[in-house]
Amino acid sequence: MKLKVAALAIILAGGSSLPPRDAQPAAQRNPPLVPQQEELPAELEEPSAALEEPQAASEEPQTAAPDNAAGADFFYSSDSDGTEVARAALNFDLRHKSENDYLGVSVEKAWYDPANAPGQSRERVFLRAAATKAGWQGRARIGTDGDTLIGSISTNDTSRFRKELFVERDIIETRQGLEKGLYSTFAGAAVDLPADDRNIFTALAGLQEFTGDNLRLHLRGSYIHVVKPEWGLSAQLRGRYFSNSEPREFDYYSPRWFAEILPVAQLRRFVSGWQLVGAAGLGIQRDSESDWRPSRYAHARFRSPERERWSVTGDVTYTNTPSLTGTAASGYSYVQMSVGVSLRF
């Protein structure tokens, strides 16, 4: 609970100056560094073109686009093992033309309270940037926690068969991870394979290198069928698998292998320009040390209209899939949330 109190105090102190880290909902492809909860990126969850709201032409006089942005964002996660993580960041963009064209800095405070270990905090600073050129978009959030290089970088094209390359690096948020300075670096590629306007396959492959000798292979994929485009309703089948070369090398979750199959129903609606998303899934999961067991997932997020100088985003996710800091014990659960507000001026 002490993490909740400390982090919420920073948010209240920051008032209305909070933006999302990288000016995107936290659930999107460029996440807050290496996710401790292994979750499919949003681009692997839904076909963007099929469910987007048509953009009507503005009848208001055009004004000069704002050049700068400032704010902050907040992330919190907790699991049933007793691990809590909170991060609060202040951001300032020296240039901010759009979500795909900005340059700025981010200063972050992170609190870690691993299960059965004393809590600790760290200060982190990042250079954040995004640019678009020749049909490709790039994003970077690169910095340090005082000990080593951390952050994320990704690039993707905007074609129908969307392709993406990414690299992410961060500390492992377990007792040994914090005490011994254990990090992981995750590099991979993803592709969208649309069969038609209402049926899309996606695939992701990657390698995650951990401090020590462990190397994790990731394979993920999904099939998405747009049931009702006008409702923003889709039915999805998600699957993922990973294997570890050195199981149980340290105290993070690392069985010999893990597999999950998760059917999901998702609804995405636009209300007065606000994007509202809700998803729920029930499937099966197992690893090399356990039998098949139920897999549960729920997710909700919101996003304000892009045309406003203010932007607000938020999301919350629940799952019983073991996180990097968790276990496969019966009754395990994990919850994470994030919120951000930014002002362009």
C-alpha positions as CSV (number, residue, x, y, z in Angstrom):
1,M,0.0,0.0,0.0
2,K,2.9,2.4,0.6
3,L,3.6,2.5,-3.2
4,K,0.0,3.4,-3.9
5,V,0.1,6.3,-1.4
6,A,3.5,7.7,-2.6
7,A,2.7,7.4,-6.3
8,L,-0.8,8.9,-6.0
9,A,0.7,11.8,-4.1
10,I,3.0,12.6,-7.0
11,I,0.0,12.5,-9.4
12,L,-2.0,14.9,-7.2
13,A,1.0,17.2,-6.9
14,G,1.4,17.2,-10.6
15,G,-2.2,18.2,-11.1
16,S,-3.3,18.5,-14.7
17,S,0.2,18.4,-16.2
18,L,0.3,14.6,-16.8
19,P,0.9,13.1,-20.4
20,P,1.2,9.6,-21.5
21,R,4.7,8.2,-21.9
22,D,5.3,8.4,-25.7
23,A,1.9,10.2,-26.2
24,Q,0.1,6.9,-26.6
25,P,-2.2,4.7,-24.6
26,A,0.0,2.4,-22.5
27,A,-1.5,-0.7,-24.0
28,Q,-0.2,0.2,-27.5
29,R,2.9,-1.3,-29.2
30,N,5.4,1.0,-27.6
31,P,4.9,0.0,-24.0
32,P,6.6,1.3,-20.9
33,L,9.9,-0.5,-21.6
34,V,10.0,-4.3,-21.2
35,P,6.6,-5.4,-19.9
36,Q,6.8,-7.4,-16.7
37,Q,3.4,-8.8,-17.7
38,E,3.9,-10.5,-21.1
39,E,0.9,-9.1,-23.1
40,L,0.1,-8.9,-26.8
41,P,0.6,-5.5,-28.2
42,A,-2.5,-3.6,-29.2
43,E,-1.7,-3.9,-32.9
44,L,-1.9,-7.7,-32.5
45,E,-5.3,-7.4,-30.8
46,E,-7.3,-5.4,-33.3
47,P,-7.3,-4.4,-37.0
48,S,-6.9,-0.7,-36.9
49,A,-8.3,0.2,-40.3
50,A,-11.5,-1.8,-40.0
51,L,-12.5,-0.3,-36.7
52,E,-11.4,3.3,-37.0
53,E,-13.9,6.2,-36.7
54,P,-14.2,8.2,-39.9
55,Q,-12.7,11.6,-39.5
56,A,-15.0,14.4,-40.5
57,A,-13.7,17.6,-42.0
58,S,-13.4,20.4,-39.5
59,E,-15.7,23.4,-40.0
60,E,-13.7,25.6,-37.6
61,P,-11.0,28.0,-38.9
62,Q,-7.6,26.4,-39.0
63,T,-5.1,27.6,-36.4
64,A,-1.4,27.1,-36.1
65,A,-0.5,23.7,-34.7
66,P,1.1,23.8,-31.2
67,D,4.8,23.2,-31.2
68,N,5.4,22.0,-27.6
69,A,3.9,19.6,-25.1
70,A,4.3,19.1,-21.3
71,G,2.8,16.8,-18.7
72,A,3.3,13.5,-16.9
73,D,2.1,9.9,-16.7
74,F,1.6,7.3,-14.0
75,F,1.8,3.5,-14.0
76,Y,0.9,1.0,-11.2
77,S,0.9,-2.8,-11.0
78,S,0.2,-5.3,-8.3
79,D,0.0,-9.1,-8.1
80,S,-1.3,-11.6,-5.7
81,D,2.2,-12.6,-4.7
82,G,2.6,-9.2,-3.1
83,T,4.8,-7.4,-5.7
84,E,3.9,-3.7,-6.3
85,V,5.5,-1.4,-8.9
86,A,4.7,2.3,-9.4
87,R,6.2,4.8,-11.9
88,A,5.5,8.5,-12.3
89,A,7.1,10.7,-15.0
90,L,7.2,14.3,-15.9
91,N,7.7,15.0,-19.7
92,F,8.5,18.0,-21.8
93,D,8.7,18.1,-25.6
94,L,10.8,20.8,-27.2
95,R,9.0,19.9,-30.4
96,H,5.6,18.3,-30.7
97,K,3.9,18.4,-34.1
98,S,1.9,15.3,-33.6
99,E,1.9,11.8,-31.9
100,N,4.3,10.7,-34.7
101,D,6.6,13.8,-34.7
102,Y,8.1,15.0,-31.4
103,L,11.3,15.4,-29.5
104,G,11.6,15.8,-25.7
105,V,12.8,14.5,-22.4
106,S,11.2,12.5,-19.6
107,V,12.2,12.3,-15.9
108,E,10.8,9.4,-14.0
109,K,10.7,8.1,-10.4
110,A,10.1,4.4,-10.0
111,W,9.1,2.6,-6.8
112,Y,9.6,-1.2,-6.5
113,D,8.2,-3.3,-3.7
114,P,9.0,-7.0,-4.6
115,A,7.4,-9.8,-2.6
116,N,9.2,-10.8,0.5
117,A,11.9,-8.0,0.1
118,P,12.4,-4.4,1.2
119,G,11.1,-1.8,-1.3
120,Q,13.4,0.6,-3.1
121,S,13.2,3.5,-5.6
122,R,15.1,4.7,-8.6
123,E,15.4,7.8,-10.7
124,R,15.4,7.4,-14.5
125,V,15.8,9.9,-17.3
126,F,15.0,9.4,-21.0
127,L,15.2,11.1,-24.4
128,R,11.9,10.6,-26.2
129,A,11.4,11.1,-29.9
130,A,9.2,10.1,-32.8
131,A,9.4,10.8,-36.6
132,T,7.8,9.7,-39.9
133,K,9.6,9.4,-43.2
134,A,9.0,7.6,-46.5
135,G,6.0,5.6,-45.1
136,W,7.8,4.5,-41.9
137,Q,7.2,5.6,-38.4
138,G,9.8,5.5,-35.6
139,R,9.6,6.0,-31.9
140,A,12.3,6.0,-29.2
141,R,12.5,6.4,-25.4
142,I,16.1,5.8,-24.5
143,G,17.7,6.7,-21.2
144,T,19.4,5.4,-18.0
145,D,18.6,4.5,-14.5
146,G,22.1,5.5,-13.4
147,D,23.5,2.0,-13.9
148,T,23.0,1.1,-17.5
149,L,21.1,2.0,-20.7
150,I,17.4,1.3,-20.7
151,G,14.5,2.1,-22.9
152,S,12.7,1.2,-26.1
153,I,12.9,1.9,-29.8
154,S,10.6,0.7,-32.6
155,T,9.9,1.4,-36.2
156,N,7.0,0.3,-38.4
157,D,5.7,0.9,-41.9
158,T,2.1,2.1,-42.7
159,S,1.3,-0.4,-45.4
160,R,-1.6,-2.8,-45.4
161,F,0.8,-5.6,-44.4
162,R,2.1,-3.6,-41.5
163,K,5.6,-4.6,-40.3
164,E,7.4,-3.6,-37.1
165,L,10.9,-4.0,-35.5
166,F,11.4,-3.2,-31.9
167,V,14.0,-3.4,-29.0
168,E,13.2,-2.9,-25.3
169,R,15.4,-3.1,-22.2
170,D,14.6,-2.7,-18.5
171,I,15.4,-4.0,-15.1
172,I,13.7,-7.1,-13.8
173,E,11.4,-6.1,-10.9
174,T,12.0,-9.0,-8.6
175,R,14.1,-9.2,-5.3
176,Q,17.1,-10.7,-7.1
177,G,16.6,-8.5,-10.1
178,L,16.9,-5.3,-8.0
179,E,19.6,-6.6,-5.7
180,K,21.9,-8.1,-8.4
181,G,21.1,-5.6,-11.1
182,L,19.4,-8.1,-13.5
183,Y,18.1,-6.7,-16.9
184,S,16.4,-8.1,-19.9
185,T,16.6,-7.0,-23.5
186,F,13.8,-8.0,-25.8
187,A,14.1,-7.7,-29.6
188,G,11.7,-8.8,-32.2
189,A,9.5,-8.3,-35.3
190,A,5.8,-8.3,-35.9
191,V,3.7,-8.3,-39.1
192,D,0.0,-7.9,-39.9
193,L,-1.4,-10.4,-42.5
194,P,-4.9,-9.2,-43.6
195,A,-6.9,-11.7,-45.5
196,D,-9.6,-9.1,-46.3
197,D,-11.2,-6.1,-44.6
198,R,-12.7,-8.2,-41.8
199,N,-10.2,-11.0,-41.2
200,I,-6.6,-10.4,-40.1
201,F,-3.8,-12.6,-39.0
202,T,-0.9,-11.2,-36.9
203,A,2.4,-12.7,-35.9
204,L,5.3,-11.8,-33.6
205,A,8.7,-13.5,-33.0
206,G,11.4,-12.3,-30.7
207,L,14.3,-13.1,-28.5
208,Q,14.7,-11.9,-24.9
209,E,18.2,-12.0,-23.4
210,F,18.5,-11.9,-19.6
211,T,21.5,-11.0,-17.4
212,G,23.2,-14.3,-16.9
213,D,22.8,-17.2,-19.4
214,N,19.1,-17.3,-20.1
215,L,17.7,-16.6,-23.6
216,R,13.9,-16.7,-24.1
217,L,12.3,-17.4,-27.5
218,H,8.9,-15.7,-28.0
219,L,6.3,-16.7,-30.6
220,R,2.9,-14.9,-30.6
221,G,0.0,-14.7,-33.0
222,S,-3.6,-13.9,-33.4
223,Y,-6.6,-14.2,-35.7
224,I,-9.1,-11.3,-35.7
225,H,-12.5,-11.4,-37.2
226,V,-14.5,-8.1,-37.3
227,V,-18.0,-9.2,-36.4
228,K,-19.7,-5.8,-36.7
229,P,-17.6,-2.9,-38.1
230,E,-20.2,-0.4,-37.2
231,W,-20.1,-1.5,-33.6
232,G,-16.4,-1.9,-33.4
233,L,-16.9,-5.5,-32.4
234,S,-14.3,-8.2,-33.1
235,A,-13.8,-11.8,-32.1
236,Q,-10.2,-12.8,-31.6
237,L,-8.1,-15.9,-31.0
238,R,-4.7,-15.2,-29.4
239,G,-1.9,-17.6,-28.9
240,R,1.6,-17.4,-27.4
241,Y,4.5,-19.6,-26.5
242,F,7.9,-19.0,-25.0
243,S,10.8,-21.2,-24.0
244,N,13.8,-20.5,-21.7
245,S,17.3,-21.8,-22.3
246,E,18.1,-21.7,-18.6
247,P,15.0,-22.3,-16.6
248,R,14.9,-20.9,-13.0
249,E,18.3,-19.2,-13.3
250,F,17.1,-16.4,-11.0
251,D,13.8,-15.6,-9.2
252,Y,11.8,-14.3,-12.1
253,Y,9.1,-16.6,-13.7
254,S,11.0,-18.8,-16.2
255,P,9.8,-22.4,-16.7
256,R,11.2,-24.5,-19.5
257,W,8.3,-23.4,-21.6
258,F,4.9,-21.7,-21.4
259,A,1.9,-21.8,-23.8
260,E,-1.5,-20.0,-23.8
261,I,-4.6,-20.0,-26.1
262,L,-7.0,-17.2,-25.4
263,P,-10.3,-16.4,-27.2
264,V,-11.2,-12.7,-26.7
265,A,-14.2,-10.5,-27.5
266,Q,-13.4,-6.9,-28.0
267,L,-15.6,-3.8,-28.4
268,R,-14.2,-0.4,-29.5
269,R,-16.5,2.6,-29.7
270,F,-16.1,6.3,-30.4
271,V,-18.2,8.7,-28.4
272,S,-17.9,12.4,-29.3
273,G,-14.4,11.6,-30.5
274,W,-13.4,9.7,-27.4
275,Q,-12.1,6.1,-28.1
276,L,-13.5,3.5,-25.6
277,V,-12.2,-0.1,-25.7
278,G,-13.3,-3.1,-23.6
279,A,-12.1,-6.7,-24.0
280,A,-12.6,-9.9,-22.1
281,G,-11.2,-13.4,-22.7
282,L,-11.3,-16.9,-21.3
283,G,-8.9,-19.6,-22.4
284,I,-6.3,-22.1,-21.2
285,Q,-2.6,-21.9,-20.2
286,R,0.1,-24.2,-19.0
287,D,3.8,-24.4,-18.5
288,S,6.4,-27.2,-18.3
289,E,5.8,-27.6,-14.5
290,S,2.0,-27.6,-14.4
291,D,-1.2,-29.0,-16.1
292,W,-3.6,-27.0,-18.3
293,R,-5.6,-24.4,-16.2
294,P,-8.0,-21.6,-17.0
295,S,-6.6,-18.3,-18.4
296,R,-8.6,-15.1,-17.8
297,Y,-8.2,-11.7,-19.2
298,A,-10.0,-8.3,-19.0
299,H,-8.9,-4.9,-20.4
300,A,-10.4,-1.5,-20.7
301,R,-8.9,1.8,-22.0
302,F,-10.0,5.3,-23.1
303,R,-8.4,8.0,-25.2
304,S,-9.5,11.6,-25.7
305,P,-10.0,13.1,-29.2
306,E,-6.7,13.8,-31.0
307,R,-7.8,17.2,-32.2
308,E,-7.8,18.7,-28.7
309,R,-4.7,20.5,-27.2
310,W,-5.4,18.4,-24.1
311,S,-5.1,14.7,-24.4
312,V,-6.0,12.1,-21.8
313,T,-5.4,8.4,-21.8
314,G,-5.9,5.6,-19.4
315,D,-6.2,1.8,-19.2
316,V,-6.5,-1.1,-16.7
317,T,-5.8,-4.7,-17.3
318,Y,-6.4,-7.9,-15.2
319,T,-5.0,-11.3,-16.0
320,N,-4.2,-14.5,-14.2
321,T,-1.3,-15.3,-16.6
322,P,2.0,-15.3,-14.6
323,S,4.0,-12.1,-15.0
324,L,7.8,-11.9,-15.0
325,T,7.7,-11.2,-11.3
326,G,5.0,-13.7,-10.5
327,T,4.4,-17.5,-10.2
328,A,2.2,-20.2,-11.7
329,A,0.6,-20.8,-8.3
330,S,-3.1,-21.5,-8.1
331,G,-5.0,-18.3,-7.5
332,Y,-2.4,-16.0,-9.1
333,S,-3.6,-12.7,-10.4
334,Y,-2.1,-9.5,-11.8
335,V,-3.5,-6.0,-12.2
336,Q,-2.0,-3.0,-13.9
337,M,-3.2,0.5,-14.7
338,S,-1.9,3.7,-16.2
339,V,-3.2,7.2,-16.8
340,G,-1.8,10.2,-18.5
341,V,-2.7,13.8,-19.5
342,S,-0.7,16.1,-21.8
343,L,-1.0,19.7,-22.9
344,R,0.2,20.9,-26.3
345,F,1.1,24.6,-26.5
